[in-house]
Amino acid sequence: MIIIALLLIPLLASAITAAMRNPRRMELVYLLSAVGSFAAAVWLAGEVLRSGPVAWGNGFLYADHLSALVALLTAFVYLVSAPYAIGYFRQEAKDHASGEIIDEKIPSSRLRLYYSLTPLFGFSMLLVTVANNLGVMWVAAEGTTLASIFLVTFYNRRNSLEAAWKYAILGGVGLSMALFGTVLVYYASYPILGGENVSNLNWSVLVDSAPRFDKTVMRLAFILALLGYGTKAGLAPMHTWKPDAYSEAPVPVVALMATAVLDCALYALARFYVLTARCLGPAFASQLLILFGLLTIGIAVPFILQQRSYRRLLAYSSIDHGGIMALSLGFGGVLGPLGMLLHMTFHSVTKPLLFFCAGNFQQHTGNDSLKKGAGGLLHTLPVSAPMFLLATLAVTGTPPFSMFQSEFTVLRAGFAAQHIGVVIVFVVLVVAIFCGFFYHASQLVFGAPNGLPRGEFSRWKTWPVIGLSLIVVLLGFWLPAPLYALVEGAARILEVHP
Amino acid sequence: MFFWQDPQFGNKMITLMAALVLVIQILMVSQRWLVTNIRAFGVQSLLLACIAWTIAYFNHAPHIYWVAALTLIFKAGLLPVVLERLVARIEIRQEIEPFVNVPLSVLVAGMLTLLAYVVSESFHRPNEPAGHGLGHNTLAVAIAVFLIGFFMMVNRRKALSQVLGLLCLENGLLLAAISLTYGMPLIVEVGIFFDVLVASLLLAILVYRIRETFDSMDVSRLSRLRG
């Protein structure tokens, strides 16, 4: 029952805001839907922790620890981006009214587009996490792309059309490959499960009989699923849509795309990984994941080192973290999945903070350049600038922040799996990313005053930043026991022993 | 037994139509005119609907009739009309300018077909019970159409012809889905169709908006975002 509530709340909110005219009321419905979704996700996680997997409608919707964790993270990002979005768009509207930004105006119909499409976007992501049928999961993943195309074109600028075009074309091709992978899984399972029953494509049904599937077909199915959902997650070399989409879409949407969509795509990939590893033994899928993961982290390094725009810098950081998660899953064993899910959890808390601060910078200075007159933001933005520095330290994995712990778990998983060479390369790349990222962040925050007026715009934009910073600091010292139990339970689902 | 009740006859018809689907796909690679390409896509979708109908008829799989009907209405009927109107409305130059010239493109398409046959060979289950799964000819065609569609997308610089490549790629996917398993459970097929439809409409709108802003649909000019 709670699963239905989780899905219905954002869906209803989307329908309601689509029929509204008054921006203030749209804000209210949107905020309520975010709070409601998060409450439902917490409830679902509690239910799963208490009494094991929850199912609805003959197993059509199904939530185990893994689903509950990803749904919780998705709903969390949706929750924190809601108040921020309100402040963000109020400032856009005000800047337009005072004539500071002349290239684009924000009429209320455009706001309605945002306030109705974003809950739909959230709904599709939550459906990815609780859909048991691999086909429905694919439909939902396609839904996330469709719901967000017009959020990327929100500003209707030349660049945003270009970004949306890349996003749509790459997303379309990628997801068609994922669909081919899904079809092949069905074909591989057909001689064993037989019949034309809808529930035959249910993951919970497939997973038990996976060892008896056709091995050749499963091998091809995993490659296609890896390419397909890998495109959605932004694994190299299919990552090229990410920096464009992330630098053109409105910041609250980007926060969702950089964390929740990444989590959902990796979640779908992990489901295929379990099926393949059970069928073929973990070695085949692991090698591919390690290869793609390492390539992804490696490709992010040069772009982070010589980046000229901080929105794109954050996008490459998000690509890098997607690679780390894929790598950790590839290491396998007991620690690999644990490292991946811990990293996913901490990343989903830290990355929105970075994007919110960057959004505050951009709205204050009017551009997202790292060079042109940038610097000295510490003098003008007394909350966002120090928090940006804090989040930079957290996201690059500096102790004592939580992402250090998860990256350390990834390292241990690599040693346990005896991939010493891979681990050494990984450490070198992460250190290089830390140097590049920290250099750019300090350039931006410190330095001579830049002459802009001092002060934050509104509490809507500073409170999410302060709240998230507190959570980031807190998670470095204390991980709540129920959350850890959820992560551990989810990691156990992804454990496959040879 | 009459020939229209003989499953063997059905299989032969399907193989014949699948071969035609492949021929049309290669024709699209060699064709320079956008409108001809759109019409070829319509005919290909029509053949796909016929294949789905034949499978449904000879194997008594009623839910595949839905696939046939949806393909006929949307992919053979609605989409080609919408795309042609779009071409007429935005008055672009009607010629496709591929990156690789036509003879070489056809050669590449031939190589991809060969690759598809090699891949589908490993799927062959010789001792499979009769009446389940088509000959691997159909699967090979499906994979070939998928790959050639992918090649068309990479090879073309105009936005609309890229969309056409994507649609072809999805035709190959659909052929694979129905020929491998006689259709996945219906709910998935319906989901697929709605997504394909919405995706193509979105792309068409996007194409139109690109046209408005850029005065050209040349995707190779979409290159301001780098690094």
Interface residues (C-beta under 8 A of the other chain):
Chain A: N133 G135 V136 W138 V139 E142 G143 T145 L146 I149 T153 N156 R158 N159 L161 E162 A163 A164 W165 K166 A168 I169 G172 V173 S176 L179 F180 T182 V183 L184 Y186 Y187 Y190 P191 E196 N197 V198 N200 L201 D214 T216 V217 L220 P243 D244 S247 F303 Q307 R308 R312
Chain B: A61 H63 V119 S122 F123 R125 E128 H132 F146 F150 M153 A159 Q162 L166 L169 E170 L173 A176 A177 L180 T181 Y182 G183 M184 P185 L186 I187 V188 G191 I192 F194 D195 V198 A199 L202 L203 L206 R209 I210 T213 F214 V219 L222 R224 L225 G227
